[in-house]
Amino acid sequence: MTEKKTMTYYPGCSSQGSGKHLDESLRAVMPEVGIEMEDIEDWNCCGASIGHIGGGQLPNLALTGRNLAQARKRGTQDVITGCAACYLNTHGGNEKIKADVKKKAEVNEALAEAGMSYDGDLKVRHACEVLVNDVGVEAIEKRVTNPLKGLKVAGYVGCQTVRPFAGTEAGGDYDAYDDPTFLDDFTKACGAEAVPFKHKTSCCGGSVAVMSPDRTLHLMKAIVEEAAKQGADVISTPCPLCQTNVEMYQPLINEKFGTDYHIPVVFYSQLMAVAFGMDGEKDAALQRNTIRSEKLEGMAKKK
Amino acid sequence: MTTPAPAAGKTYDLSFARWVRDNINGGDKLNLCMQCGACSGSCPIGVQMDYGPRKLFMMIRAGMKEEVLSANTQWNCTSCYRCVVRCPRGVPVTYILQDLAAKSAEFGYAKGPHENKNFAQSFWWSAATFGRTDERLVTMRYFFSLGLGEGFKRAMANLKVALGMVKTGRMHIGLPHMTKGRKGLKAILAKAREIEARH
C-alpha cells in the first residue's frame, strides 16, 4: 500500500437489510487501509442471479447500466463492492457492455429514456480483490493493533466472490477458484488461526436456500459440520448471502438432522475491525449477528 | 426414474439445438460440449436434478424440446459457477441454464405455483417497483404467491428467523428503502423490454 485511493462504492440491497454488518464493517475498515469509498449516488438493485427470469436479459443488464452511469458521475475511479452477487452482476455486466457493441448500444438506448448514458470506461472490483492487489496482506497486518490471538476461524469463501471472475485478467487475477487462499491470509493477518477447511468454496444454496431451504439444507449442514469438526470458533465469509443462509438456517439444520450447531458466521471485515482495535459495535457491528461469538466480542474494544 | 430418449430409428432433429444456439444466452457455445460431465460432477445439487447439465445438453442436441424445457434442471441451478470455471471447453453452463429457466417460464413450462419462478417474479417486482430488493416484501410476496394456506404456513415457519433479523437491525420496520430516480428507472426498464421484444 503506497498511496491512498478513492473508489466509488456500490453497497447493494443487502447493505440495508440482512448484510448490514458487511456494509458497516467495510465502511469502517477500508479507509483504515487507504481505500476511501464514496457511494454511487442513488444506486439500484443489481438483479442478482434471478433478475433475468422476472425481468428479461436486457432489462436486467440495464440495471447495471444505470448503476454504472450513476457511478461515472464521480469520474473514472474504480467501482468497488463487497457483495458477491453485486460484484458478479455489475462486473459481468460491465464486461459485457465493453465487449459487445450491440449490447452497449441497446443499454444506452434504454438509459437515454432517463437522460443517462454509459460508455463502458469503468472498472468494477470486489473489495477482497482490492484488499489483495491494491492494499496487500502485509499492509493489513501492519494496521492490526489488537491481534485475535487464539481465535480459530474457518474461512468460507463461497461461490460468486471468486467464480467465475477471480482468475481472469479483468477480475484482477487474484486467486484460485477451488482453493483460494486470500480469506485465510486475511484471518492470519488479523492474528487469528485459519483452520483447515475443505468446504471453502462449497455452495450454500444461494437463492434456492432462501426460497426453498429443504432443497439445500444438506449443503449448509456440510459446511457447518466441517467447521465444527475443525474446532472453529467462528466461520468467516465475504458473501452476504452465505453469511445469512449459514447463520439463520442452523436451527433448521439442527431440527432436520438432530444436530446441535451454534457456530457464529461473521464477515472478514468484522474480524478486521476488531483486529484494528476499532469499536465492536459501531465498526465491527458484532451485535448484528444472530449467533453471537462471545470469544470475538470479548476481544473487541469498546469505546 | 426413466430417462427419456429419442424414438428408435429417428434421425436427430437439430432445429431445437439451433434455436438454443440463436436464442439462449451462451447457447452459441453449446456445440463445444464434448460430454465429459465435469459440469454434472461439479454441481452441488446435480443429484436433485432431473438430468445433470451434461445430459440436458445432449438432449438439446437430440431435439428433445419438451423434456428440456419442462426439466427441473435449470430451476435447481444455484448459480455457484463451478461448472463454468471447470468446463474444459469453455461452455458457459450456468448462463445457459439461467436463460433456459427464463425461457421455460416465458413459454409456460413452469406451471402453477412454482417456487423458483414465483420467487424470481417477486424479486423482480421489488427491484422494478422500488429500485431495490426489499427482503421482507420479496419473501412475503413469494410465500403468498404459492397460495394463501402455504403463505401462512411459510410465514409462521419463518417467524423466528424474521424476529432475529428485526432484533439485530437487519430487517427494518416501515417503508421500503427506495431509489429516488424510480420514474427514470421504470422508463429505462420499459425501453429495455421494448428493445428485447424487437429481437
Contacts between the chains, C-beta under 8 A, distances in Angstrom:
chain1	res1	chain2	res2	distance
A	13	B	132	4.8
A	13	B	133	3.9
A	13	B	134	7.8
A	13	B	135	7.6
A	13	B	177	7.7
A	14	B	133	7.7
A	14	B	135	7.6
A	16	B	132	7.2
A	16	B	172	7.6
A	16	B	177	4.6
A	17	B	133	7.8
A	17	B	134	7.6
A	17	B	135	4.5
A	17	B	136	7.7
A	17	B	165	7.9
A	17	B	170	5.9
A	17	B	171	6.3
A	17	B	172	7.4
A	18	B	135	5.8
A	18	B	165	6.6
A	18	B	170	5.0
A	18	B	171	7.4
A	19	B	170	7.7
A	20	B	169	6.4
A	20	B	170	5.3
A	21	B	170	7.5
A	42	B	179	5.7
A	42	B	180	4.9
A	42	B	181	5.4
A	43	B	179	7.0
A	44	B	127	7.3
A	44	B	131	4.2
A	44	B	132	6.4
A	44	B	179	4.6
A	44	B	181	8.0
A	44	B	185	5.9
A	45	B	126	7.5
A	45	B	127	4.0
A	45	B	131	6.5
A	45	B	132	5.1
A	45	B	133	5.0
A	47	B	127	6.6
A	48	B	123	7.0
A	48	B	133	7.4
A	49	B	79	3.9
A	49	B	98	7.0
A	50	B	116	7.7
A	50	B	119	7.0
A	50	B	120	4.2
A	50	B	123	5.5
A	50	B	124	7.7
A	51	B	120	7.8
A	51	B	123	6.9
A	51	B	124	6.0
A	51	B	127	6.3
A	52	B	25	8.0
A	52	B	98	6.5
A	52	B	99	7.0
A	52	B	102	5.3
A	53	B	98	7.7
A	53	B	101	5.8
A	53	B	102	4.6
A	53	B	105	5.9
A	53	B	116	7.6
A	53	B	117	6.8
A	53	B	120	3.6
A	53	B	121	7.4
A	53	B	124	7.4
A	54	B	120	4.7
A	54	B	121	4.5
A	54	B	122	7.8
A	54	B	123	6.1
A	54	B	124	2.6
A	54	B	125	7.0
A	54	B	127	8.0
A	54	B	128	8.0
A	55	B	124	4.6
A	55	B	127	7.2
A	55	B	128	6.5
A	55	B	189	6.9
A	55	B	193	7.8
A	56	B	102	7.4
A	56	B	192	7.2
A	56	B	193	5.9
A	56	B	196	5.2
A	57	B	25	6.0
A	57	B	99	7.0
A	57	B	102	7.3
A	57	B	196	6.8
A	58	B	192	4.4
A	58	B	193	7.3
A	58	B	195	5.9
A	58	B	196	4.3
A	59	B	128	7.9
A	59	B	189	4.7
A	59	B	192	4.1
A	59	B	193	5.5
A	59	B	196	7.2
A	61	B	192	7.5
A	62	B	188	5.2
A	62	B	189	6.2
A	62	B	191	7.9
A	62	B	192	4.2
A	63	B	127	6.9
A	63	B	189	7.9
A	65	B	188	7.6
A	66	B	184	7.9
A	66	B	185	6.3
A	66	B	188	5.9
A	106	B	192	7.4
A	106	B	195	5.1
A	107	B	192	7.6
A	109	B	191	6.6
A	109	B	195	6.1
A	110	B	188	4.9
A	110	B	189	7.5
A	110	B	191	4.2
A	110	B	192	4.1
A	110	B	195	6.4
A	111	B	188	5.8
A	112	B	191	7.8
A	113	B	184	7.1
A	113	B	187	3.9
A	113	B	188	5.2
A	113	B	190	7.4
A	113	B	191	4.5
A	114	B	181	6.7
A	114	B	183	7.9
A	114	B	184	3.0
A	114	B	185	7.0
A	114	B	187	5.5
A	114	B	188	5.3
A	115	B	184	7.4
A	116	B	184	7.3
A	116	B	188	7.5
A	159	B	78	7.7
A	159	B	79	7.3
A	159	B	80	4.0
A	159	B	81	6.0
A	159	B	82	7.2
A	160	B	79	7.1
A	160	B	80	7.7
A	160	B	81	6.7
A	163	B	80	6.8
A	163	B	81	3.7
A	163	B	82	6.5
A	163	B	84	6.8
A	163	B	85	5.3
A	164	B	81	4.5
A	164	B	84	4.5
A	164	B	85	5.2
A	164	B	94	7.7
A	167	B	85	7.3
A	177	B	82	7.8
A	177	B	85	4.4
A	177	B	86	7.9
A	178	B	85	7.9
A	201	B	82	7.7
A	202	B	44	6.8
A	203	B	44	4.1
A	203	B	45	8.0
A	203	B	78	5.2
A	203	B	80	3.9
A	203	B	82	7.4
A	205	B	44	7.7
A	205	B	45	7.7
A	205	B	78	5.6
A	206	B	78	4.3
A	206	B	79	5.6
A	206	B	80	6.9
A	207	B	78	7.4
A	207	B	79	7.4
A	207	B	119	6.9
A	207	B	123	8.0
A	208	B	45	7.5
A	208	B	76	6.9
A	208	B	78	4.9
A	208	B	116	7.4
A	209	B	78	7.8
A	210	B	119	7.5
A	210	B	139	7.6
A	211	B	115	5.3
A	211	B	116	6.6
A	211	B	119	4.0
A	211	B	142	6.4
A	212	B	115	5.1
A	212	B	116	7.9
A	215	B	45	6.8
A	215	B	48	6.5
A	215	B	76	7.2
A	216	B	44	8.0
A	216	B	45	6.7
A	216	B	78	7.1
A	219	B	44	5.7
A	219	B	45	7.2
A	244	B	170	7.9
A	248	B	161	5.0
A	248	B	164	6.9
A	248	B	165	7.5
A	251	B	160	7.2
A	251	B	161	7.9
A	287	B	168	6.6
A	287	B	169	7.8
A	288	B	168	4.7
A	288	B	169	6.1
A	288	B	170	5.9
A	289	B	168	6.9
A	290	B	164	4.3
A	290	B	165	7.2
A	290	B	167	7.7
A	290	B	168	5.6
